[in-house]
Amino acid sequence: MELELSERQLEFVEAGSFEVLFGGAAGGGKSYGQIIDAFVFALTYSGSRQLILRRTRPELERTLIRAALALYPKKLYEYAKTEHTGRFVNGSLIEFGYCDSENDVYRYQSAEYDVIRFDELTHFSEHMYLYLSSRVRGANGFPKQLKSTTNPGGLGHDWVKRRFIDPAPPRTQQRTLGGTRVFIPSRVDDNVFLTSADPGYKQRLKNLPEAERLALLEGEWNLLEGRYFSEWSRGLHVCRPFELPEGSSRFFTMDYGLDMLAGYWIALLPDGRACVYREVYESSHIISSAAKRILELSEGESVCEFLAPPDLWNRRQESGQSAAEIFLHCGVELTRAPSNRVAGWYALKEWLKPLKLPEGGEGAGLFFFDTCLNAIRCLPLIARDAKNPNDCAVFPHELTHAPDALRYFAAAHAPEFESLQESAALEEAGYLRQIESLIKYKT
């Protein structure tokens, strides 16, 4: 088998960092590089085990499995369709897997791999990547790596950018607590085989709308197109925890289902702004368990209101009771939040918009302690609905829980920031100065 590799593909194959990301523009030969790299590793290390992942099984079958069957010599490799595993004559294995949902990672809970390969990494969540990285292990002495390919965009765009793109220039090896990490950029012009065989491909990329053109032709990572909360800025909206002032009104707001209890405790501050200071984000709670958990985390606090989605007041056919009634029996009296989705999103955008502070600089009406990890993760990622740009998209569903919970608070409580303009008493007490310095803290 004669291997033809571009300069960038060869750089990816030879990269020795523990974590390697090969990505950027479309047409850079990323998936081909991944398949060839897996082939070289399998033949070099007899008896090795690799896992190649796409987000869904149909994507896997259309791309990587098909490419491996086309490229790998039959005398060296055979594919077992029922097991989704390719076997080499030297005992090496390549398992083809997918993670359609967050819980799919647990199918690999007891597995060990020498190399795990993510194709289109931005289609995966950070939790998937971090959990599966723990499956790279073994005492056989073979190299251990995480090797990924991707284009900008997708639900994982921000965490991939934060992990690989932002910390260091391309091709610069980063040293981390877990080992080493490197980003290798690719552009369509790097793939001379594609540009020679299909000279019109680059022009077709140029004809795309601006956001897609920037991502797929230029490999641009600074993308905001399609994000619903364009107001979001970690520097304005995230701060270290601090002691909340006594007497501030406390609220709890949640989105509830068996798949996820996403709840947030919010303090209304004397200057009119609101601080999200605690988060619960846990799955598999039945109503009694959810109520118990909410009460445990609210212990010692006087919560004015427990806001919840309107559908919890729908009566259940099997019991004749609503979820709200069961919560009440378990000690949590819920307040029904307004039901209009778009009005709620608009209200949340008002809370999140940047504000000029009396002492200078900017803050935000609603901000978060950096311990509220899932709200901070989901808000900047949730997209506009393709059919109704005034609404948020409902897919990926995992991103909707935290924003929905915050929407219920925003819909029920309009922001009042007038007190920021009359802040002499706060300034004298030093409170406003403390808030301003904390809200500018960037993690």
DRENZA-852649 format. One record per residue (C-alpha): residue number from 1; x, y, z. Coordinates in pm, 1 decimal. Layout:
BEGIN
{loza NUM,{X,Y,Z}}
...
***
This chain:
BEGIN
{loza 1,{0.0,0.0,0.0}}
{loza 2,{153.8,328.0,-112.7}}
{loza 3,{62.3,614.4,119.3}}
{loza 4,{20.2,961.8,-25.5}}
{loza 5,{14.5,1224.5,246.0}}
{loza 6,{17.1,1601.1,236.6}}
{loza 7,{266.6,1789.7,451.2}}
{loza 8,{-0.6,1864.8,712.5}}
{loza 9,{-130.2,1506.6,717.8}}
{loza 10,{223.3,1379.4,771.9}}
{loza 11,{265.2,1631.0,1054.2}}
{loza 12,{-49.3,1487.5,1216.5}}
{loza 13,{69.3,1128.1,1177.5}}
{loza 14,{407.9,1209.7,1329.3}}
{loza 15,{274.5,1427.6,1614.7}}
{loza 16,{383.0,1280.0,1947.0}}
{loza 17,{182.5,1494.9,2191.0}}
{loza 18,{-67.0,1314.9,2413.7}}
{loza 19,{-351.2,1530.5,2274.5}}
{loza 20,{-339.4,1627.2,1906.9}}
{loza 21,{-599.6,1832.8,1719.0}}
{loza 22,{-577.4,1848.1,1339.2}}
{loza 23,{-833.2,2092.2,1205.8}}
{loza 24,{-954.0,2411.4,1053.9}}
{loza 25,{-1096.5,2442.7,705.0}}
{loza 26,{-1296.4,2179.9,518.3}}
{loza 27,{-1110.0,1979.4,258.1}}
{loza 28,{-782.0,1972.8,448.2}}
{loza 29,{-768.1,1593.4,439.2}}
{loza 30,{-836.4,1547.2,809.1}}
{loza 31,{-1038.5,1223.9,803.7}}
{loza 32,{-800.9,1065.8,551.6}}
{loza 33,{-509.5,1158.3,777.2}}
{loza 34,{-691.1,999.6,1071.3}}
{loza 35,{-752.7,672.3,886.5}}
{loza 36,{-394.5,650.3,759.1}}
{loza 37,{-255.2,730.2,1103.5}}
{loza 38,{-468.4,453.7,1258.4}}
{loza 39,{-341.4,209.3,993.2}}
{loza 40,{24.1,296.4,1056.7}}
{loza 41,{-19.7,264.4,1433.9}}
{loza 42,{-198.3,-71.7,1404.3}}
{loza 43,{78.6,-223.1,1191.3}}
{loza 44,{359.8,-71.9,1399.4}}
{loza 45,{228.5,-198.4,1736.1}}
{loza 46,{105.5,-557.8,1708.2}}
{loza 47,{-190.2,-627.9,1933.9}}
{loza 48,{-271.2,-259.2,1985.3}}
{loza 49,{-626.1,-133.4,2042.1}}
{loza 50,{-770.5,187.1,1897.7}}
{loza 51,{-1113.6,350.0,1914.3}}
{loza 52,{-1236.2,580.9,1636.2}}
{loza 53,{-1544.3,788.3,1718.0}}
{loza 54,{-1807.3,990.2,1536.9}}
{loza 55,{-2110.9,1144.1,1706.0}}
{loza 56,{-2364.0,908.5,1539.4}}
{loza 57,{-2349.3,561.7,1387.0}}
{loza 58,{-2479.3,669.6,1040.5}}
{loza 59,{-2198.9,930.2,1020.3}}
{loza 60,{-1950.6,662.2,1117.8}}
{loza 61,{-2069.0,419.4,850.7}}
{loza 62,{-2076.9,682.9,574.3}}
{loza 63,{-1726.6,810.6,643.7}}
{loza 64,{-1463.4,630.6,847.5}}
{loza 65,{-1577.6,270.1,815.8}}
{loza 66,{-1622.2,309.4,440.5}}
{loza 67,{-1285.6,485.9,405.4}}
{loza 68,{-1102.6,212.6,598.5}}
{loza 69,{-1256.1,-60.0,382.7}}
{loza 70,{-1151.1,126.3,69.0}}
{loza 71,{-795.0,202.8,181.1}}
{loza 72,{-678.4,-91.6,391.4}}
{loza 73,{-547.1,-396.9,200.8}}
{loza 74,{-776.2,-697.7,244.8}}
{loza 75,{-481.2,-928.1,310.8}}
{loza 76,{-397.9,-719.5,620.2}}
{loza 77,{-741.1,-613.2,745.4}}
{loza 78,{-1097.5,-738.7,775.4}}
{loza 79,{-1402.9,-566.4,919.5}}
{loza 80,{-1656.7,-743.1,1142.8}}
{loza 81,{-1978.5,-549.5,1084.7}}
{loza 82,{-2175.7,-694.4,1377.9}}
{loza 83,{-1900.8,-597.6,1622.1}}
{loza 84,{-1808.1,-271.4,1445.1}}
{loza 85,{-1445.8,-375.8,1474.9}}
{loza 86,{-1160.6,-397.9,1224.9}}
{loza 87,{-898.3,-669.7,1279.6}}
{loza 88,{-543.3,-676.8,1147.5}}
{loza 89,{-336.9,-989.2,1080.7}}
{loza 90,{-95.7,-891.1,1362.1}}
{loza 91,{-372.0,-888.5,1623.8}}
{loza 92,{-429.2,-511.9,1631.7}}
{loza 93,{-788.6,-390.2,1657.0}}
{loza 94,{-970.3,-72.6,1556.1}}
{loza 95,{-1310.7,-32.0,1718.2}}
{loza 96,{-1553.7,206.9,1546.9}}
{loza 97,{-1780.5,375.0,1801.6}}
{loza 98,{-2018.2,665.0,1850.3}}
{loza 99,{-2158.3,885.8,2129.0}}
{loza 100,{-2505.3,998.4,2034.0}}
{loza 101,{-2590.9,1106.2,2391.0}}
{loza 102,{-2395.9,1201.4,2701.5}}
{loza 103,{-2460.7,862.6,2861.9}}
{loza 104,{-2316.2,671.0,2565.8}}
{loza 105,{-1967.1,726.0,2706.5}}
{loza 106,{-2043.8,472.2,2978.7}}
{loza 107,{-2056.0,195.4,2719.5}}
{loza 108,{-1676.7,225.8,2721.7}}
{loza 109,{-1649.7,230.5,3101.2}}
{loza 110,{-1432.6,-79.9,3141.0}}
{loza 111,{-1245.3,-51.0,2809.7}}
{loza 112,{-875.2,19.1,2753.7}}
{loza 113,{-732.4,177.0,2438.8}}
{loza 114,{-388.2,282.4,2327.1}}
{loza 115,{-529.3,558.0,2103.8}}
{loza 116,{-873.8,718.0,2093.0}}
{loza 117,{-954.1,918.0,1779.1}}
{loza 118,{-1235.2,1174.6,1760.6}}
{loza 119,{-1344.8,1264.8,1407.8}}
{loza 120,{-1519.3,1607.4,1408.6}}
{loza 121,{-1434.5,1682.4,1771.4}}
{loza 122,{-1658.6,1991.8,1788.3}}
{loza 123,{-1960.4,1760.5,1752.7}}
{loza 124,{-1879.4,1615.8,2096.2}}
{loza 125,{-1929.8,1769.7,2439.2}}
{loza 126,{-1640.0,1842.3,2670.5}}
{loza 127,{-1773.2,1585.3,2916.8}}
{loza 128,{-1757.9,1314.2,2648.8}}
{loza 129,{-1399.3,1402.4,2561.2}}
{loza 130,{-1277.0,1419.4,2920.0}}
{loza 131,{-1449.4,1097.7,3026.5}}
{loza 132,{-1326.5,899.6,2727.3}}
{loza 133,{-973.2,1031.7,2774.0}}
{loza 134,{-965.0,822.8,3092.5}}
{loza 135,{-1003.0,509.6,2875.1}}
{loza 136,{-658.9,571.8,2719.9}}
{loza 137,{-457.0,340.6,2939.5}}
{loza 138,{-270.7,10.5,2954.7}}
{loza 139,{54.7,-147.2,3067.3}}
{loza 140,{173.2,-268.8,2726.0}}
{loza 141,{428.4,8.2,2667.3}}
{loza 142,{265.9,132.6,2345.9}}
{loza 143,{231.0,511.3,2295.7}}
{loza 144,{-90.7,651.4,2443.0}}
{loza 145,{-266.7,935.5,2260.8}}
{loza 146,{-588.4,1126.4,2192.9}}
{loza 147,{-588.8,1230.3,1826.1}}
{loza 148,{-874.5,1441.8,1693.3}}
{loza 149,{-982.1,1617.0,1374.7}}
{loza 150,{-1243.6,1887.8,1330.2}}
{loza 151,{-1375.4,2201.7,1160.4}}
{loza 152,{-1474.1,2512.7,1360.7}}
{loza 153,{-1840.0,2536.5,1461.0}}
{loza 154,{-2075.1,2287.2,1622.8}}
{loza 155,{-2189.8,2244.6,1980.6}}
{loza 156,{-1835.9,2184.6,2107.1}}
{loza 157,{-1679.3,2482.7,1929.3}}
{loza 158,{-1614.9,2686.0,2245.1}}
{loza 159,{-1455.7,2419.4,2461.4}}
{loza 160,{-1237.3,2294.0,2175.0}}
{loza 161,{-1126.6,2651.0,2101.5}}
{loza 162,{-1056.0,2711.5,2470.2}}
{loza 163,{-859.4,2386.7,2504.3}}
{loza 164,{-655.6,2381.5,2183.7}}
{loza 165,{-670.4,2713.8,1998.4}}
{loza 166,{-657.8,2992.0,2258.1}}
{loza 167,{-367.6,2888.1,2486.5}}
{loza 168,{-85.6,2879.2,2227.8}}
{loza 169,{-3.6,2945.7,1861.7}}
{loza 170,{-53.1,2658.5,1611.6}}
{loza 171,{211.1,2384.6,1617.2}}
{loza 172,{325.8,2496.8,1962.3}}
{loza 173,{327.4,2211.4,2210.1}}
{loza 174,{149.3,2301.0,2533.3}}
{loza 175,{248.1,2133.3,2858.8}}
{loza 176,{-48.6,2045.1,3078.5}}
{loza 177,{-108.6,1850.8,3397.7}}
{loza 178,{-221.7,1556.4,3185.3}}
{loza 179,{73.2,1561.1,2944.2}}
{loza 180,{118.2,1760.7,2624.6}}
{loza 181,{-119.0,1912.4,2369.8}}
{loza 182,{-83.0,2058.7,2019.7}}
{loza 183,{-301.6,2207.8,1747.8}}
{loza 184,{-210.4,2147.1,1381.7}}
{loza 185,{-408.1,2373.7,1145.9}}
{loza 186,{-524.9,2258.2,803.3}}
{loza 187,{-668.0,2448.7,507.9}}
{loza 188,{-800.2,2336.1,173.8}}
{loza 189,{-483.9,2456.9,-2.9}}
{loza 190,{-282.1,2216.2,213.4}}
{loza 191,{-456.9,1922.4,43.5}}
{loza 192,{-296.5,1924.1,-301.3}}
{loza 193,{-466.2,1593.8,-388.4}}
{loza 194,{-814.6,1743.6,-347.6}}
{loza 195,{-741.0,2075.5,-518.9}}
{loza 196,{-589.4,1892.1,-815.8}}
{loza 197,{-873.2,1641.0,-849.0}}
{loza 198,{-1155.3,1892.2,-784.5}}
{loza 199,{-1041.3,2247.6,-869.1}}
{loza 200,{-1395.5,2382.5,-823.9}}
{loza 201,{-1421.7,2277.3,-457.6}}
{loza 202,{-1254.9,2590.1,-323.7}}
{loza 203,{-1489.8,2813.5,-522.5}}
{loza 204,{-1791.0,2629.2,-382.2}}
{loza 205,{-1663.3,2707.5,-32.6}}
{loza 206,{-1626.1,3074.0,-129.9}}
{loza 207,{-1993.5,3080.9,-231.4}}
{loza 208,{-2113.3,2984.1,118.7}}
{loza 209,{-2276.6,3238.9,353.8}}
{loza 210,{-2021.3,3436.9,553.3}}
{loza 211,{-2023.4,3231.7,874.7}}
{loza 212,{-1989.9,2898.4,693.3}}
{loza 213,{-1729.5,3043.4,456.4}}
{loza 214,{-1516.8,3170.1,746.0}}
{loza 215,{-1533.1,2835.2,922.2}}
{loza 216,{-1498.2,2596.7,629.0}}
{loza 217,{-1273.3,2792.5,392.2}}
{loza 218,{-1067.0,3009.0,625.1}}
{loza 219,{-1071.0,2780.4,931.1}}
{loza 220,{-1173.1,3079.7,1144.3}}
{loza 221,{-1236.5,2995.3,1511.5}}
{loza 222,{-1372.4,3333.2,1629.4}}
{loza 223,{-1732.3,3261.3,1531.7}}
{loza 224,{-2044.6,3407.1,1693.3}}
{loza 225,{-2289.5,3356.0,1408.3}}
{loza 226,{-2606.7,3176.0,1513.3}}
{loza 227,{-2550.8,3203.8,1888.5}}
{loza 228,{-2862.3,3326.0,2065.5}}
{loza 229,{-2691.8,3506.6,2352.7}}
{loza 230,{-2445.3,3724.2,2164.6}}
{loza 231,{-2424.8,3937.6,2483.0}}
{loza 232,{-2232.6,3662.9,2660.9}}
{loza 233,{-1880.3,3740.6,2774.7}}
{loza 234,{-1701.5,3537.8,3036.5}}
{loza 235,{-1525.4,3851.5,3155.6}}
{loza 236,{-1857.2,4027.6,3222.5}}
{loza 237,{-2072.7,3737.5,3333.6}}
{loza 238,{-1848.0,3513.4,3546.7}}
{loza 239,{-1676.1,3588.3,3876.2}}
{loza 240,{-1527.3,3417.0,4176.9}}
{loza 241,{-1769.3,3346.1,4463.1}}
{loza 242,{-1795.3,3618.3,4726.5}}
{loza 243,{-2006.1,3671.6,5036.6}}
{loza 244,{-2349.7,3787.8,4933.4}}
{loza 245,{-2489.3,4088.0,5121.9}}
{loza 246,{-2729.4,4016.0,5405.0}}
{loza 247,{-3090.3,4084.1,5327.1}}
{loza 248,{-3061.8,4016.5,4953.3}}
{loza 249,{-3372.2,3840.5,4821.8}}
{loza 250,{-3310.7,3478.7,4720.6}}
{loza 251,{-3486.3,3289.5,4441.8}}
{loza 252,{-3471.5,2937.7,4305.8}}
{loza 253,{-3554.5,2857.7,3943.5}}
{loza 254,{-3547.1,2520.2,3771.6}}
{loza 255,{-3608.7,2309.9,3466.6}}
{loza 256,{-3717.7,1963.7,3573.8}}
{loza 257,{-3746.5,1625.6,3407.4}}
{loza 258,{-3621.9,1277.7,3486.0}}
{loza 259,{-3338.5,1337.2,3238.6}}
{loza 260,{-3218.4,1649.5,3422.6}}
{loza 261,{-3284.9,1860.2,3729.7}}
{loza 262,{-3125.1,2193.5,3640.4}}
{loza 263,{-3173.7,2439.8,3924.9}}
{loza 264,{-3024.5,2778.3,4013.2}}
{loza 265,{-3021.9,2991.4,4327.0}}
{loza 266,{-3022.3,3362.2,4247.0}}
{loza 267,{-2965.5,3655.9,4480.9}}
{loza 268,{-3116.0,3994.7,4394.4}}
{loza 269,{-2854.2,4250.9,4498.1}}
{loza 270,{-2909.1,4603.7,4635.2}}
{loza 271,{-2796.9,4763.9,4307.6}}
{loza 272,{-3071.1,4583.3,4111.2}}
{loza 273,{-2848.9,4322.5,3956.0}}
{loza 274,{-2878.8,3947.9,4017.8}}
{loza 275,{-2613.3,3690.6,4104.8}}
{loza 276,{-2653.0,3320.6,4018.2}}
{loza 277,{-2461.8,3171.2,4308.9}}
{loza 278,{-2545.1,2800.2,4320.8}}
{loza 279,{-2625.8,2524.5,4073.0}}
{loza 280,{-2772.0,2177.2,4086.0}}
{loza 281,{-2741.0,1982.7,3760.6}}
{loza 282,{-2822.2,1616.2,3815.1}}
{loza 283,{-3016.0,1348.2,3629.2}}
{loza 284,{-3241.7,1058.1,3734.6}}
{loza 285,{-3422.3,1240.0,4019.1}}
{loza 286,{-3783.5,1137.0,4068.2}}
{loza 287,{-3995.1,1419.2,4210.3}}
{loza 288,{-3951.3,1327.0,4578.1}}
{loza 289,{-3575.5,1296.0,4526.9}}
{loza 290,{-3559.8,1626.7,4339.7}}
{loza 291,{-3754.2,1803.2,4614.0}}
{loza 292,{-3526.1,1658.4,4881.0}}
{loza 293,{-3218.2,1773.6,4690.3}}
{loza 294,{-3354.9,2126.9,4645.9}}
{loza 295,{-3437.4,2153.5,5016.6}}
{loza 296,{-3093.6,2021.9,5115.7}}
{loza 297,{-2916.0,2285.3,4907.1}}
{loza 298,{-3153.6,2560.0,5030.3}}
{loza 299,{-3101.0,2478.8,5398.3}}
{loza 300,{-3045.9,2785.7,5613.5}}
{loza 301,{-3165.3,3026.3,5344.7}}
{loza 302,{-3491.6,3210.9,5308.4}}
{loza 303,{-3591.0,3147.9,4946.8}}
{loza 304,{-3869.9,3382.7,4837.5}}
{loza 305,{-3986.2,3179.7,4540.9}}
{loza 306,{-3931.6,2841.0,4375.8}}
{loza 307,{-3997.2,2898.8,4005.6}}
{loza 308,{-4079.1,2608.0,3774.9}}
{loza 309,{-4200.3,2545.4,3416.1}}
{loza 310,{-4576.9,2556.7,3349.0}}
{loza 311,{-4595.4,2193.8,3234.3}}
{loza 312,{-4541.0,2078.6,3593.6}}
{loza 313,{-4901.8,2184.4,3661.2}}
{loza 314,{-5039.4,1934.8,3407.0}}
{loza 315,{-5228.0,1656.1,3581.4}}
{loza 316,{-5092.3,1306.8,3530.0}}
{loza 317,{-5335.6,1047.9,3400.9}}
{loza 318,{-5210.1,766.4,3622.8}}
{loza 319,{-5232.6,959.8,3952.1}}
{loza 320,{-5464.5,1254.3,3888.4}}
{loza 321,{-5199.3,1476.3,4046.5}}
{loza 322,{-4967.5,1726.5,3887.9}}
{loza 323,{-4592.1,1728.9,3943.8}}
{loza 324,{-4636.5,2064.2,4120.9}}
{loza 325,{-4873.3,1902.9,4371.5}}
{loza 326,{-4626.2,1621.4,4439.8}}
{loza 327,{-4348.4,1876.9,4491.8}}
{loza 328,{-4577.4,2055.8,4740.6}}
{loza 329,{-4639.1,1730.7,4931.8}}
{loza 330,{-4261.8,1688.7,4949.0}}
{loza 331,{-4213.0,2035.1,5100.6}}
{loza 332,{-4139.6,2253.4,4794.7}}
{loza 333,{-4414.6,2499.2,4700.6}}
{loza 334,{-4358.6,2594.7,4338.2}}
{loza 335,{-4449.2,2917.2,4160.2}}
{loza 336,{-4560.8,2880.5,3800.5}}
{loza 337,{-4334.3,3072.0,3561.2}}
{loza 338,{-4474.8,3255.9,3255.6}}
{loza 339,{-4507.9,3025.1,2955.6}}
{loza 340,{-4417.8,3249.0,2660.0}}
{loza 341,{-4081.0,3123.4,2537.9}}
{loza 342,{-3979.1,3416.7,2319.1}}
{loza 343,{-4078.4,3676.7,2579.5}}
{loza 344,{-3876.3,3481.6,2834.8}}
{loza 345,{-3567.3,3473.3,2612.7}}
{loza 346,{-3596.4,3846.7,2548.7}}
{loza 347,{-3617.0,3905.4,2924.5}}
{loza 348,{-3308.1,3691.7,2981.6}}
{loza 349,{-3118.6,3889.1,2715.0}}
{loza 350,{-3210.7,4208.3,2902.5}}
{loza 351,{-3065.3,4065.1,3220.7}}
{loza 352,{-2745.2,3961.5,3042.0}}
{loza 353,{-2679.7,4283.6,2851.9}}
{loza 354,{-2366.2,4480.4,2948.9}}
{loza 355,{-2413.6,4777.0,3181.6}}
{loza 356,{-2206.3,5086.7,3247.2}}
{loza 357,{-2119.2,5097.8,3614.6}}
{loza 358,{-2116.8,5429.4,3803.9}}
{loza 359,{-1750.0,5392.8,3890.8}}
{loza 360,{-1659.0,5324.3,3527.6}}
{loza 361,{-1618.5,5001.4,3337.8}}
{loza 362,{-1884.3,4745.4,3250.2}}
{loza 363,{-2079.0,4484.5,3437.3}}
{loza 364,{-2389.8,4278.5,3363.2}}
{loza 365,{-2738.4,4264.5,3507.5}}
{loza 366,{-2714.6,3891.0,3565.8}}
{loza 367,{-2382.5,3726.8,3647.9}}
{loza 368,{-2261.8,3390.2,3774.0}}
{loza 369,{-2029.5,3246.0,4031.7}}
{loza 370,{-1773.2,3035.0,3847.0}}
{loza 371,{-1904.0,2728.1,4032.2}}
{loza 372,{-2218.4,2727.7,3813.1}}
{loza 373,{-2036.2,2524.9,3549.5}}
{loza 374,{-2325.1,2405.6,3335.0}}
{loza 375,{-2495.2,2743.6,3302.8}}
{loza 376,{-2161.6,2895.3,3200.4}}
{loza 377,{-2111.5,2611.9,2951.9}}
{loza 378,{-2458.4,2610.6,2793.7}}
{loza 379,{-2557.3,2977.2,2765.4}}
{loza 380,{-2290.3,3076.3,2511.1}}
{loza 381,{-2349.9,2758.9,2307.3}}
{loza 382,{-2725.6,2755.6,2262.4}}
{loza 383,{-2820.2,2858.2,1908.7}}
{loza 384,{-3107.6,3040.0,1744.1}}
{loza 385,{-3389.0,2823.3,1615.2}}
{loza 386,{-3346.8,2777.9,1239.0}}
{loza 387,{-3719.6,2833.5,1172.6}}
{loza 388,{-3779.3,3106.2,1430.7}}
{loza 389,{-3470.8,3321.6,1500.4}}
{loza 390,{-3654.1,3484.3,1794.2}}
{loza 391,{-3651.8,3150.5,1976.8}}
{loza 392,{-3373.6,2923.1,2098.0}}
{loza 393,{-3305.7,2590.3,1930.4}}
{loza 394,{-3425.5,2284.8,2122.4}}
{loza 395,{-3140.3,2067.8,1993.5}}
{loza 396,{-2896.7,1954.5,2118.8}}
{loza 397,{-3140.2,1896.3,2404.6}}
{loza 398,{-2861.7,1870.1,2662.2}}
{loza 399,{-2782.8,2240.1,2613.4}}
{loza 400,{-3138.5,2357.6,2688.0}}
{loza 401,{-3181.5,2268.2,3057.2}}
{loza 402,{-2980.4,2548.8,3217.2}}
{loza 403,{-3101.4,2825.3,2979.4}}
{loza 404,{-3463.5,2716.4,3027.2}}
{loza 405,{-3430.0,2733.2,3405.5}}
{loza 406,{-3282.5,3083.9,3385.9}}
{loza 407,{-3553.5,3189.2,3139.2}}
{loza 408,{-3820.4,3118.2,3400.7}}
{loza 409,{-3657.0,3356.8,3645.9}}
{loza 410,{-3608.5,3626.4,3382.2}}
{loza 411,{-3968.0,3598.4,3261.6}}
{loza 412,{-4101.4,3634.5,3615.2}}
{loza 413,{-3875.6,3920.2,3728.0}}
{loza 414,{-3801.9,4215.3,3503.0}}
{loza 415,{-3463.0,4376.6,3566.8}}
{loza 416,{-3449.0,4706.4,3755.5}}
{loza 417,{-3112.4,4876.0,3729.2}}
{loza 418,{-3210.9,5232.1,3816.8}}
{loza 419,{-3044.2,5197.1,4154.4}}
{loza 420,{-2708.6,5178.0,3978.7}}
{loza 421,{-2745.8,5546.7,3895.7}}
{loza 422,{-2815.8,5629.6,4260.1}}
{loza 423,{-2531.6,5435.4,4417.4}}
{loza 424,{-2381.7,5684.7,4660.0}}
{loza 425,{-2468.0,5475.5,4964.4}}
{loza 426,{-2330.8,5158.5,4803.0}}
{loza 427,{-2014.7,5335.1,4693.0}}
{loza 428,{-1961.9,5472.0,5040.9}}
{loza 429,{-1991.5,5120.8,5185.8}}
{loza 430,{-1741.2,4989.4,4932.2}}
{loza 431,{-1988.4,4731.0,4808.1}}
{loza 432,{-2008.4,4848.3,4448.2}}
{loza 433,{-1631.0,4862.4,4422.7}}
{loza 434,{-1611.9,4500.4,4541.5}}
{loza 435,{-1869.1,4384.4,4286.2}}
{loza 436,{-1698.9,4566.3,3998.6}}
{loza 437,{-1359.7,4411.8,4071.4}}
{loza 438,{-1507.4,4062.7,4102.5}}
{loza 439,{-1715.9,4082.1,3786.3}}
{loza 440,{-1406.3,4171.0,3586.0}}
{loza 441,{-1228.6,3857.3,3705.7}}
{loza 442,{-1158.9,3620.3,3417.6}}
{loza 443,{-1092.8,3255.9,3489.4}}
***
